[in-house]
């Protein structure tokens, strides 16, 4: 009889190998975009049964590392409308961007202050966890004021059983997020992501994934390294 633990390890190894190969193929085939890298930290502090404090840091690079594209700092205070399933939040974000000028190697620094409101609702379909996020942003980009709506749909699919009292230690993660402006050029961008997640314990988990971000006439590819911490 095949040992169940060994079987699970072999299956997870094959999944990781397949994902790495998939990322390499995508990188080789990307014609109009450079492969970048995002390091992301999401933190959540449950103040009491109703209130929570969200905070995050995103360090985004044009390439693997060292060529800064954006540093994003975001925080907010949330309120649970129902237990663990429906949350409203008011937040603030600061975004420091280094944008290339045309096709040159010169960069220009752009700072943005952002106020946002969001609603998150969660549901389970069998073992699959779904999350919907609706976010409305008021953006102060240097001397310009803009507004934008975002819809985010994510799902987590467990691929392992309970280990050391931690359910779904390994899981697959995917999301799609669309950005819509309130101005005449309505479509802003779309992000499509897929990755592999690992739960270190009940409060900490990590993900490694690939994201394609496409605009009206171009696209960018990123490898995302993400950590989630609840405390």
HELIX and SHEET records of a PDB file:
HELIX    1   1 UNK A    4  UNK A   29  1                                  26    
SHEET    1   A12 UNK A  35  UNK A  46  0                                        
SHEET    2   A12 UNK A  51  UNK A  61 -1                                        
SHEET    3   A12 UNK A  68  UNK A  82 -1                                        
SHEET    4   A12 UNK A  86  UNK A 100 -1                                        
SHEET    5   A12 UNK A 107  UNK A 125 -1                                        
SHEET    6   A12 UNK A 128  UNK A 141 -1                                        
SHEET    7   A12 UNK A 144  UNK A 158 -1                                        
SHEET    8   A12 UNK A 170  UNK A 181 -1                                        
SHEET    9   A12 UNK A 187  UNK A 199 -1                                        
SHEET   10   A12 UNK A 204  UNK A 214 -1                                        
SHEET   11   A12 UNK A 219  UNK A 230 -1                                        
SHEET   12   A12 UNK A  35  UNK A  46  1                                        
END                                                                             
